[in-house]
Amino acid sequence: MRTIRVVLTLVAFGGLLTVGCASTKLEPGAAEIPITINPELVKGCKFLGEVKASVEGNAFQEMSAVEEAANGELRNQALSKGANMILLSPTQAGTRSGTYGGGRPWASQRGEAYLCPAQAAGS
């Protein structure tokens, strides 16, 4: 019985240590890249390529944190392509069942990276 308590305590403590695992470290300048769903904002912009991100959190995270981590990954990829705007496609997101009944949020996002004139990117 004591062994079971120790194992459960370690599992619970390990889960608390990984609360921040669904985060993305933004590269310098990536935070300034806007993400839009409005195709009008990328008219006249140069298409640079597709960006994709799939992020899975843990049972202690909100869906919004997982989606924000995926957005960060999209921004990093767009920055590496030289883009200053992302046109976001519809997001797929949900919750996967966890081992002990807790759900783990996940998000899969896809978008297009564009290089836009300065006034369009700032809109």
C-alpha angles and dihedrals in degrees: 000000000000090000091054091052091050092049093047091048091051092048092050092046091048090053091053091052092056098049091113098047096109096066131111123215106227118225115234108282096016094102090063094060107103121221116213138176092200111101090195089071093063097048107123092019125120115250110229102177147284124302124201136184136179119186130177122195132190134256092273096058132091119234090241091062091052092048091048090052089052090049089053091053090050090051092050091051092046090050091053089055092050094250127150099189137042125205104207122216119210112296124236114212140156147133127277120209114256128221094255098036098275118124124233116214119226135182132193116193134181131186147155122255118222138183106219133183112269097258093050094049092051093052 
